[in-house]
Amino acid sequence: MSNSQFTPMEDEGKEAWKSLRSQLFELKGFTQAMFQSVFHLLRKNLVMIFILPIILGGITFLWYRLSEPTYRASMTVSYVHLEKKIYADMIVKLNQSIKSDGIQGMPGFNSLFHAVNASLLDVLAINLKGEDLTSDLSAEHIPFDLVVEVNNLDGLDELEQALVQYLDSPVFVQERLAFNLKNAKSQIAYYTLQIESMQNRLDEIDTVNNPEILEVLLNQMNDARDKLAESEGQLMFNSNIEVLHGFQAASAQAIDHSKSRAKMAAILGLLLAFGIGVFRK
């Protein structure tokens, strides 16, 4: 195969290499111009770039330092009905009402004093692993924590009761609790009448000469008393949300937002300084 057959390919390669070199030189020139422009911008606005973040960060830091302190408290609850994902969504909805000042209209919170509702800044539902409950898709029926941020610890007991009432507010839960209540009362009345009837029968028969009947009646009465005690327990503990560990003011943790908010303000000041510098250019 002769060398003349490769000549067109060599020419095409040379042209491609020239084009690539030209593009590289253009990129180099553009990069140099860009860095020179940035350097000029920094040098021209150096004072503002340093001063503005310091001023905004300092003001924000002092603002949070001098404002009312914020506290974090947690409670652990268990549940009987529905799934924890539903309760997680309810807490998200409650948080939205806090941000929009509509918490006074939420179930459980509509009977609280305005000052107690106003002290509630944030609510978070987390599982026992410390993960956000909204992202927990497991089918495990286990307790979860409710973590609140408040600026006043005086209303923690009222907030605890309000949160329980709020989580108990779904129609299905209320209907189920009402059904359990009606059923428990019916069972209590039934077994109470049974025990009274068997007691009357014991009083009427000759227990000395009828030991077999006596034994049967006593066994039946014991069974009825066990069922009565079980029904009374169902009536007493007819609840959905059960507080395992409530809010405690003594264990509430103070939260210091001043440093994190000051950093955010300083970053915002830096971006603002760059923006002003670009427009001034």
C-alpha positions in Angstrom: 0.0 0.0 0.0 1.6 3.3 -1.1 2.1 6.4 1.2 0.0 8.5 -1.1 -3.1 6.7 0.2 -2.5 8.2 3.7 -2.0 11.8 2.5 -5.7 12.9 2.7 -6.0 11.5 6.3 -2.8 13.3 7.3 -4.1 16.5 5.9 -7.4 16.1 7.8 -5.5 15.4 11.0 -3.4 18.5 10.6 -6.5 20.6 10.1 -8.2 19.1 13.2 -5.1 19.8 15.3 -4.9 23.4 14.1 -8.6 23.8 14.9 -8.1 22.3 18.4 -5.1 24.5 19.1 -7.1 27.6 18.0 -9.9 26.6 20.4 -7.4 26.1 23.2 -5.9 29.5 22.7 -9.4 31.1 22.7 -10.2 29.2 25.9 -6.9 30.4 27.5 -7.7 34.0 26.5 -11.2 33.8 27.9 -10.0 32.3 31.2 -7.3 34.9 31.6 -9.8 37.7 30.9 -12.3 36.2 33.3 -9.8 35.9 36.1 -8.5 39.4 35.4 -12.1 40.7 35.6 -12.8 38.8 38.9 -9.5 40.1 40.4 -10.3 43.6 39.3 -13.8 43.3 40.9 -12.3 42.0 44.2 -9.6 44.7 44.3 -12.1 47.5 43.5 -14.7 46.3 46.1 -12.4 44.7 48.7 -13.6 46.9 51.6 -17.3 46.2 50.9 -16.6 42.5 50.5 -15.1 42.3 53.9 -17.3 44.8 55.7 -20.8 43.8 54.5 -20.6 40.1 55.6 -19.2 41.2 59.0 -22.0 43.8 59.5 -24.8 41.5 58.5 -23.4 38.5 60.5 -22.7 40.6 63.5 -26.2 42.1 63.6 -27.8 38.7 63.1 -25.7 37.2 65.9 -26.6 40.0 68.3 -30.3 39.7 67.3 -30.5 36.0 68.2 -28.4 36.5 71.4 -30.7 39.2 72.7 -34.0 37.6 71.6 -36.0 35.1 73.6 -34.2 31.8 74.1 -35.5 28.7 72.3 -35.9 25.3 73.9 -36.3 21.8 72.5 -38.3 19.2 74.4 -39.4 15.7 73.3 -42.1 13.2 74.2 -42.5 9.5 73.2 -45.9 8.2 72.2 -47.4 4.9 71.1 -50.5 4.4 69.0 -53.1 1.7 68.3 -54.9 2.6 65.1 -53.7 3.8 61.7 -50.1 3.9 60.5 -47.3 6.1 61.6 -47.0 7.6 58.1 -50.4 9.2 58.7 -49.3 10.7 61.9 -46.1 12.0 60.2 -48.2 13.8 57.6 -50.4 15.2 60.3 -47.3 16.7 62.0 -46.2 18.2 58.7 -49.7 19.8 58.3 -49.5 21.1 61.9 -46.1 22.7 61.2 -47.6 24.4 58.2 -50.3 25.8 60.3 -47.7 27.1 62.8 -45.8 28.9 60.0 -49.1 30.5 58.7 -50.4 31.4 62.2 -53.4 29.1 61.8 -52.6 26.7 64.7 -55.5 28.2 66.7 -57.9 26.4 64.4 -56.3 23.0 64.6 -58.0 20.2 66.7 -56.6 20.1 70.2 -55.1 23.6 69.9 -58.3 25.6 69.5 -59.0 25.5 73.2 -55.5 26.6 74.3 -54.6 30.1 75.3 -53.1 32.2 72.5 -49.8 32.6 74.5 -49.3 28.8 74.7 -50.0 28.4 70.9 -47.7 31.3 70.2 -44.8 29.7 72.1 -44.8 26.7 69.8 -42.3 27.3 67.0 -41.8 23.9 65.4 -42.8 20.3 65.7 -41.0 17.3 64.3 -41.9 13.6 64.4 -39.0 11.2 64.4 -38.7 7.4 64.9 -36.6 5.8 67.6 -33.6 5.7 65.3 -33.6 9.5 65.1 -34.9 9.6 61.5 -37.7 11.8 60.2 -40.9 9.9 60.4 -42.1 11.1 57.0 -39.3 9.1 55.4 -39.9 6.0 57.5 -41.8 3.5 55.2 -41.4 0.5 57.5 -44.4 -1.4 58.7 -43.2 -1.7 62.2 -45.8 -0.7 64.7 -43.5 0.9 67.3 -43.6 4.2 69.3 -42.2 7.5 67.9 -41.0 10.8 69.3 -42.5 14.2 69.0 -39.9 17.0 69.3 -41.0 20.6 69.8 -39.2 23.9 69.7 -40.7 26.5 72.1 -39.7 29.9 73.5 -41.5 29.3 76.8 -41.5 26.2 78.9 -44.5 27.1 81.0 -47.0 25.6 78.6 -45.4 22.2 78.0 -48.2 20.2 79.8 -50.9 22.0 77.8 -49.0 21.4 74.5 -48.6 17.7 75.4 -52.4 17.3 75.8 -53.1 19.3 72.7 -50.7 17.1 70.6 -52.4 13.9 71.9 -55.9 15.3 71.1 -54.7 16.4 67.6 -53.3 13.0 66.7 -56.5 11.4 68.0 -58.7 13.7 65.8 -59.0 11.6 62.6 -62.6 10.5 62.0 -61.6 6.8 61.8 -59.9 7.0 65.2 -62.8 8.7 66.9 -65.3 6.2 65.4 -63.2 3.3 66.5 -62.8 4.7 70.0 -66.6 5.3 70.2 -67.2 1.7 69.1 -64.8 0.3 71.7 -66.4 2.4 74.4 -69.9 1.2 73.5 -68.8 -2.4 73.2 -67.0 -2.2 76.6 -70.0 -0.7 78.4 -72.3 -3.4 76.8 -69.9 -6.2 78.0 -69.7 -4.7 81.5 -73.5 -4.6 81.8 -73.8 -8.2 80.4 -71.3 -9.8 82.7 -72.5 -7.8 85.7 -76.1 -9.3 85.2 -74.6 -12.7 84.7 -72.7 -12.6 88.0 -75.8 -11.3 89.8 -77.9 -14.1 88.3 -75.4 -16.8 89.2 -75.1 -15.4 92.8 -78.9 -15.5 93.1 -78.9 -19.1 92.0 -76.2 -19.9 94.5 -78.3 -18.4 97.2 -81.3 -20.5 96.2 -79.8 -24.0 95.8 -78.6 -26.4 98.5 -74.9 -26.2 97.9 -74.2 -29.0 100.5 -76.2 -31.6 98.6 -75.4 -30.3 95.1 -71.5 -30.0 95.0 -71.4 -30.5 91.3 -73.8 -27.6 90.6 -71.8 -25.5 93.1 -68.6 -26.2 91.3 -70.1 -25.3 87.9 -71.6 -22.1 89.1 -68.3 -21.0 90.8 -66.3 -21.7 87.7 -68.8 -19.7 85.6 -68.8 -16.9 88.1 -65.0 -16.8 88.0 -65.0 -16.7 84.2 -67.6 -13.9 84.2 -65.5 -11.9 86.7 -62.4 -12.3 84.5 -64.4 -11.1 81.5 -65.9 -8.2 83.5 -62.4 -7.1 84.6 -61.1 -7.3 81.0 -64.1 -5.2 79.8 -63.5 -2.6 82.6 -59.8 -2.5 81.5 -60.8 -1.9 77.9 -63.1 0.9 79.1 -60.3 2.5 81.2 -57.6 2.2 78.5 -59.8 3.0 75.5 -57.3 5.3 73.9 -55.3 5.6 70.7 -52.3 7.8 71.5 -50.6 6.8 74.7 -47.9 9.0 76.2 -45.0 6.8 77.3 -42.7 9.7 78.2 -44.0 13.3 78.3 -42.5 16.7 78.0 -40.3 17.7 80.9 -39.2 21.3 81.4 -36.2 20.1 83.4 -34.8 18.1 80.5 -35.5 20.6 77.8 -32.4 21.7 75.9 -31.7 25.4 75.1 -31.0 26.0 71.4 -28.5 28.5 70.2 -29.3 29.6 66.7 -27.0 32.7 66.8 -23.9 31.1 65.2 -25.6 29.3 62.4 -27.9 32.2 61.5 -24.9 34.6 61.7 -23.0 32.3 59.2 -26.0 32.4 56.8 -26.2 36.2 57.1 -22.5 36.5 56.4 -22.7 34.4 53.3 -25.7 36.4 52.2 -23.7 39.6 52.8 -20.8 38.2 50.7 -23.1 37.4 47.8 -24.8 40.8 48.1 -21.4 42.5 48.0 -20.4 40.6 44.9 -23.8 41.6 43.3 -23.3 45.2 44.1 -19.8 45.1 42.8 -20.9 43.6 39.5 -23.6 46.3 39.0 -21.2 49.0 39.9 -18.7 47.8 37.4 
